[in-house]
Amino acid sequence: MGLVFWSRYGNLFQKLLGQSRVPIVPDGFLSLGVDRVKGNRLRKSYFVWEEKDIIPTLVLEVVSEKYGGEYHEKMRDYARLGVLYYVI
């Protein structure tokens, strides 16, 4: 198996429409071809521009009683970013 980066409650930093380094904090995301370890340490953040612009393949959001934008804002942002699979 190749490199796999799975993060739970990690910061996903990306650049969207002129904004720079805007963090999104999904409940989980999966990126293929990216190592979870960097410099002998597990990473808590994922910077898309430092990973050869590899966008997460899958993003997972768990809905709670408090509205968090999962059905609107976050769905739109992940679509703009190019995430293939978005699971709520």
Backbone as JSON, one array per atom type, in Angstrom:
{
  "sequence": "MGLVFWSRYGNLFQKLLGQSRVPIVPDGFLSLGVDRVKGNRLRKSYFVWEEKDIIPTLVLEVVSEKYGGEYHEKMRDYARLGVLYYVI",
  "N": [[0.84, -1.18, 0.0], [0.46, 2.27, -0.75], [1.38, 5.62, 0.24], [-0.65, 7.04, 2.75], [-2.68, 9.5, 4.11], [-4.52, 10.02, 6.82], [-6.6, 11.93, 8.75], [-8.06, 12.91, 11.78], [-10.11, 15.3, 13.01], [-8.27, 17.23, 12.23], [-6.46, 20.14, 11.05], [-7.14, 21.49, 7.94], [-5.55, 23.17, 5.58], [-5.94, 25.43, 2.93], [-6.11, 27.16, -0.24], [-8.47, 29.34, -1.39], [-10.15, 30.95, -3.94], [-8.67, 33.51, -4.07], [-8.31, 33.9, -1.36], [-6.01, 33.35, 1.28], [-4.43, 30.64, 2.79], [-6.6, 29.56, 4.38], [-8.12, 27.99, 7.03], [-9.88, 24.89, 7.25], [-11.72, 22.79, 9.29], [-12.29, 19.7, 9.18], [-14.14, 16.79, 10.34], [-12.86, 14.51, 9.66], [-10.45, 13.48, 7.21], [-9.12, 12.15, 4.13], [-6.18, 11.66, 2.36], [-4.56, 10.5, -0.44], [-1.35, 9.25, -1.3], [0.17, 10.84, 0.32], [2.28, 11.18, 3.06], [1.64, 10.47, 6.46], [3.4, 11.02, 8.44], [5.85, 13.41, 9.17], [9.07, 14.46, 9.27], [9.67, 12.6, 11.32], [7.47, 12.84, 12.99], [3.99, 12.73, 13.79], [1.61, 14.53, 11.95], [-0.47, 17.35, 12.68], [-1.68, 19.18, 11.13], [-2.53, 19.92, 7.72], [-1.21, 21.12, 4.9], [-2.18, 22.09, 1.89], [-0.73, 23.29, -0.25], [1.86, 22.56, 0.4], [1.94, 19.93, -0.13], [2.25, 19.2, -2.79], [-0.04, 20.17, -3.93], [-1.96, 18.2, -3.51], [-5.17, 17.3, -3.11], [-7.44, 16.37, -0.54], [-9.03, 13.22, -0.93], [-11.31, 12.25, 0.24], [-13.66, 13.63, 2.49], [-14.95, 13.8, 5.74], [-17.73, 14.69, 7.62], [-19.33, 15.04, 10.69], [-22.51, 15.54, 11.82], [-23.82, 17.53, 14.36], [-26.03, 18.59, 17.01], [-25.71, 21.29, 16.96], [-25.58, 23.75, 14.5], [-23.26, 23.65, 11.88], [-22.64, 24.38, 9.33], [-22.38, 22.27, 7.58], [-24.07, 21.36, 5.51], [-24.14, 23.4, 3.69], [-22.14, 25.81, 3.58], [-19.64, 24.46, 4.13], [-19.88, 22.26, 2.4], [-19.91, 23.57, -0.07], [-17.34, 24.8, -0.01], [-15.62, 22.55, 0.05], [-16.27, 21.4, -2.41], [-15.38, 23.41, -4.18], [-12.69, 23.25, -3.61], [-12.09, 20.79, -4.68], [-12.52, 18.28, -3.65], [-13.28, 14.89, -3.93], [-15.09, 13.09, -2.67], [-17.55, 13.68, -0.31], [-18.74, 13.19, 2.78], [-21.47, 13.29, 4.9]],
  "CA": [[0.0, 0.0, 0.0], [1.22, 3.51, -0.83], [1.24, 6.58, 1.33], [-2.02, 7.43, 3.08], [-2.78, 10.48, 5.19], [-5.86, 10.09, 7.41], [-6.58, 12.81, 9.91], [-9.32, 13.09, 12.48], [-10.13, 16.62, 13.65], [-7.06, 17.98, 11.89], [-6.65, 21.37, 10.29], [-6.88, 21.37, 6.52], [-5.32, 24.52, 5.09], [-6.01, 25.49, 1.49], [-6.28, 28.51, -0.78], [-9.7, 29.4, -2.17], [-10.62, 32.18, -4.56], [-7.98, 34.71, -3.62], [-8.03, 33.85, 0.07], [-4.78, 32.59, 1.49], [-4.25, 29.84, 4.0], [-7.84, 29.53, 5.13], [-8.27, 26.64, 7.59], [-11.15, 24.2, 7.41], [-11.46, 21.72, 10.26], [-13.25, 18.61, 9.02], [-14.06, 15.74, 11.36], [-11.88, 13.56, 9.16], [-10.19, 13.55, 5.77], [-8.19, 11.15, 3.61], [-5.39, 12.05, 1.2], [-3.73, 9.4, -0.94], [-0.06, 9.67, -1.81], [0.77, 11.78, 1.26], [2.7, 10.51, 4.29], [1.09, 11.02, 7.71], [4.55, 11.38, 9.28], [6.77, 14.38, 8.56], [10.14, 14.72, 10.22], [9.52, 11.63, 12.41], [6.35, 13.21, 13.87], [2.66, 12.77, 13.19], [1.21, 15.92, 11.71], [-1.81, 17.75, 13.08], [-2.19, 20.06, 10.09], [-2.29, 19.51, 6.35], [-1.11, 22.3, 4.05], [-2.32, 21.6, 0.52], [0.35, 23.8, -1.09], [3.11, 21.88, 0.74], [1.77, 18.52, -0.51], [2.15, 19.17, -4.25], [-1.45, 20.47, -4.22], [-2.8, 17.0, -3.43], [-6.41, 17.59, -2.4], [-8.02, 15.16, 0.06], [-9.98, 12.48, -1.76], [-12.54, 12.08, 1.0], [-13.82, 14.44, 3.7], [-16.03, 13.31, 6.58], [-18.27, 15.63, 8.59], [-20.36, 14.49, 11.56], [-23.44, 16.62, 12.18], [-24.29, 17.52, 15.74], [-27.22, 19.4, 17.19], [-25.35, 22.67, 16.67], [-25.33, 23.96, 13.07], [-21.86, 23.92, 11.59], [-22.44, 24.68, 7.92], [-22.04, 21.05, 6.83], [-24.9, 21.18, 4.33], [-24.07, 24.55, 2.8], [-20.83, 26.45, 3.43], [-18.54, 23.49, 4.03], [-20.07, 21.49, 1.17], [-19.47, 24.44, -1.16], [-15.88, 24.96, 0.05], [-14.96, 21.3, -0.36], [-16.48, 21.26, -3.86], [-14.44, 24.36, -4.82], [-11.34, 22.73, -3.4], [-11.92, 19.65, -5.56], [-12.69, 17.01, -2.92], [-14.13, 13.98, -4.71], [-16.15, 12.47, -1.86], [-17.89, 14.43, 0.88], [-19.7, 12.37, 3.53], [-22.03, 13.94, 6.07]],
  "C": [[0.88, 1.24, 0.0], [1.0, 4.38, 0.38], [-0.22, 6.99, 1.51], [-1.99, 8.39, 4.25], [-4.23, 10.51, 5.63], [-5.74, 10.96, 8.64], [-7.98, 12.91, 10.48], [-9.22, 14.38, 13.27], [-8.82, 17.39, 13.42], [-7.4, 19.24, 11.12], [-6.26, 21.13, 8.85], [-6.76, 22.8, 5.99], [-5.27, 24.48, 3.57], [-6.12, 26.94, 1.06], [-7.5, 28.49, -1.67], [-9.96, 30.81, -2.67], [-9.98, 33.45, -3.99], [-7.7, 34.76, -2.13], [-6.75, 33.05, 0.25], [-4.82, 31.88, 2.84], [-5.47, 29.86, 4.93], [-8.01, 28.12, 5.7], [-9.72, 26.16, 7.55], [-10.83, 23.06, 8.37], [-12.53, 20.64, 10.1], [-13.12, 17.61, 10.17], [-13.09, 14.66, 10.94], [-11.65, 13.79, 7.68], [-9.1, 12.56, 5.39], [-7.5, 11.7, 2.37], [-4.51, 10.88, 0.81], [-2.44, 9.96, -1.53], [0.66, 10.67, -0.91], [1.07, 11.03, 2.56], [2.13, 11.22, 5.51], [2.2, 11.53, 8.64], [5.43, 12.35, 8.5], [7.83, 14.72, 9.6], [10.04, 13.85, 11.47], [8.4, 11.98, 13.4], [5.04, 13.13, 13.09], [2.23, 14.21, 13.06], [-0.22, 16.16, 12.16], [-2.47, 18.63, 12.04], [-1.75, 19.56, 8.72], [-2.34, 20.76, 5.48], [-1.09, 21.83, 2.6], [-1.15, 22.03, -0.35], [1.7, 23.18, -0.76], [3.07, 20.4, 0.33], [1.54, 18.38, -2.01], [0.7, 19.37, -4.69], [-2.33, 19.22, -4.28], [-3.99, 17.32, -2.52], [-6.9, 16.31, -1.74], [-9.06, 14.53, -0.87], [-11.33, 12.4, -1.08], [-12.52, 13.0, 2.22], [-15.05, 13.93, 4.43], [-16.44, 14.4, 7.56], [-19.37, 14.93, 9.37], [-21.22, 15.65, 12.04], [-23.88, 16.45, 13.62], [-25.56, 18.37, 15.82], [-26.96, 20.87, 16.86], [-24.99, 22.8, 15.19], [-23.87, 24.33, 12.84], [-21.59, 24.17, 10.12], [-22.16, 23.47, 7.04], [-22.82, 20.91, 5.53], [-24.81, 22.33, 3.33], [-22.64, 25.05, 2.62], [-19.7, 25.44, 3.24], [-18.65, 22.66, 2.76], [-19.58, 22.29, -0.04], [-17.94, 24.58, -1.18], [-15.15, 23.7, -0.39], [-15.12, 21.06, -1.86], [-15.53, 22.18, -4.62], [-13.01, 23.88, -4.72], [-11.05, 21.55, -4.32], [-11.98, 18.3, -4.86], [-13.66, 16.14, -3.69], [-15.32, 13.44, -3.93], [-16.32, 13.26, -0.56], [-19.02, 13.67, 1.58], [-20.14, 13.13, 4.75], [-22.71, 12.88, 6.92]]
}
